[in-house]
C-alpha cells in the first residue's frame, strides 16, 4: 500500500487512515491506488464487518485532491479516467463510518458523503470549494449534497464554495453526530462494534438497499427491498437469529 494510507484491523473492524497530515491529508494518485487496495482487502474478507475512514492529525479529514498533482494528467481524458478515491469508497461492500476530524473539502467531503454514517468533531468544516478554482466536483458532490441537505442548501455550497461548520452540517443532515475531538474515534469504533455484532449479510444488504432506494420509484423500491429481505431470511445467520431469540441468548453470526 502506501505510508500515506494506514490500514489496521481490530477484530471485525477495519480502520483506514489518510496519513498525510502536513498536507491536510490531500489525496495523491498513489494514495488513490493504495485506497483501492485497502477496499479490495475489506471486500474480500469474511472477518471485516465494518470500516472506519478518518484522517491523521487534528486539522483535517481530507482537503480533497492535491492540486499540484492535477497538472500531471497530460489530457482531460486521462484526468476523467483516473482511479478515483471517491469511487473506491463507494465500492466498499461493508458498512462504513466517516470520522471527520477537521477539514472535509472537495473530494474529502465526497469521500465522507460516500460513507454510510458520518460523525464529526466540533472543529470539522465541510466545503465544496472547486468553483473557486474554476471547476466543479466530480465524485458525486451534487447528488450527495442535494439528497442530504436539500437543493437550496446544496446550491449554497456548490455555487459559493464557502465552508460550513459542523453544527450547520448536523442541522442539514450531512452528519449524524458531533463528538468531542478526543472522543471521535472511540465513538466511531463504538458504532462499528455495534454494526459488526449484527448479521453481516443483513448489514451489507441493508447498505445496498439504502443506496438503491435513492434511485427507484417507491413501489419498485419496496419490491426490491422485499426480494433482499427474502435473500437474507434464507441465510444461516437468519436461522441463528431466530434460534437465539427463542433460546434467549445472543446470536453468533458467521456471515453465512
CORQUI-V486669 format. One record per pair of residues at least 24 apart in sequence whose ideal C-beta (glycine too) atoms are under 8 Angstrom apart, sorted by sequence separation. I is the first residue (numbers start at 0). J is the second residue. If there is no record, write none. Layout:
[[I	J] [I	J]]
//
This chain:
[[3	27] [13	37] [85	109] [89	113] [99	123] [102	126] [104	128] [105	129] [147	171] [148	172] [85	110] [88	113] [113	138] [147	172] [148	173] [3	29] [4	30] [84	110] [88	114] [99	125] [113	139] [147	173] [204	230] [3	30] [13	40] [109	136] [112	139] [130	157] [204	231] [1	29] [13	41] [85	113] [110	138] [112	140] [130	158] [1	30] [4	33] [109	138] [127	156] [130	159] [131	160] [144	173] [3	33] [4	34] [24	54] [106	136] [109	139] [113	143] [126	156] [127	157] [130	160] [201	231] [1	32] [6	37] [13	44] [24	55] [105	136] [109	140] [112	143] [125	156] [129	160] [200	231] [1	33] [24	56] [106	138] [108	140] [112	144] [128	160] [0	33] [4	37] [127	160] [128	161] [198	231] [201	234] [6	40] [13	47] [20	54] [109	143] [126	160] [128	162] [200	234] [11	46] [12	47] [15	50] [17	52] [20	55] [23	58] [24	59] [26	61] [105	140] [112	147] [126	161] [201	236] [0	36] [11	47] [12	48] [13	49] [14	50] [15	51] [17	53] [19	55] [20	56] [23	59] [24	60] [25	61] [52	88] [126	162] [198	234] [200	236] [201	237] [0	37] [11	48] [12	49] [13	50] [14	51] [15	52] [16	53] [17	54] [18	55] [24	61] [25	62] [26	63] [60	97] [125	162] [126	163] [199	236] [8	46] [11	49] [12	50] [13	51] [14	52] [15	53] [16	54] [17	55] [20	58] [23	61] [24	62] [25	63] [26	64] [27	65] [60	98] [124	162] [125	163] [198	236] [8	47] [12	51] [14	53] [16	55] [20	59] [23	62] [25	64] [26	65] [60	99] [124	163] [198	237] [22	62] [25	65] [28	68] [60	100] [62	102] [124	164] [125	165] [25	66] [27	68] [50	91] [59	100] [60	101] [61	102] [63	104] [64	105] [123	164] [124	165] [59	101] [60	102] [61	103] [62	104] [63	105] [64	106] [123	165] [198	240] [17	60] [22	65] [28	71] [50	93] [52	95] [57	100] [58	101] [59	102] [60	103] [61	104] [62	105] [63	106] [122	165] [125	168] [17	61] [49	93] [50	94] [51	95] [52	96] [53	97] [56	100] [57	101] [58	102] [63	107] [121	165] [48	93] [49	94] [50	95] [51	96] [52	97] [53	98] [54	99] [56	101] [61	106] [62	107] [63	108] [120	165] [121	166] [123	168] [47	93] [48	94] [49	95] [50	96] [51	97] [52	98] [53	99] [54	100] [61	107] [119	165] [35	82] [49	96] [51	98] [53	100] [54	101] [60	107] [42	90] [59	107] [125	173] [35	84] [38	87] [42	91] [61	110] [119	168] [125	174] [5	55] [31	81] [32	82] [34	84] [38	88] [41	91] [42	92] [61	111] [89	139] [119	169] [31	82] [41	92] [42	93] [60	111] [123	174] [31	83] [35	87] [38	90] [41	93] [86	138] [198	250] [28	81] [31	84] [34	87] [38	91] [54	107] [85	138] [199	252] [28	82] [30	84] [34	88] [83	137] [84	138] [85	139] [123	177] [198	252] [200	254] [35	90] [83	138] [119	174] [197	252] [199	254] [200	255] [31	87] [117	173] [118	174] [121	177] [196	252] [198	254] [117	174] [118	175] [119	176] [120	177] [26	84] [52	110] [104	162] [117	175] [118	176] [119	177] [120	178] [121	179] [122	180] [52	111] [116	175] [118	177] [119	178] [120	179] [121	180] [118	178] [120	180] [112	173] [52	114] [60	123] [120	183] [119	183] [57	122] [63	128] [118	183] [66	132] [99	165] [146	213] [118	186] [118	187] [118	190] [116	190] [99	174] [23	101] [23	102] [13	93] [26	106] [100	180] [26	107] [24	107] [100	183] [98	183] [98	184] [98	186] [98	187] [96	187] [115	206] [96	190] [115	209] [96	191] [96	194] [94	194] [93	199] [94	202] [93	202] [94	203] [93	203] [92	203] [94	205] [94	206] [93	206] [92	206] [57	180] [53	183] [53	184] [51	184] [53	187] [51	187] [51	188] [51	191] [50	191] [49	191] [49	192] [49	194] [48	194] [49	195] [48	195] [48	199] [49	202] [48	202] [14	188] [12	188] [9	188] [12	191] [12	192] [11	192] [10	192] [12	195] [11	195] [10	195] [48	254] [45	254]]
//
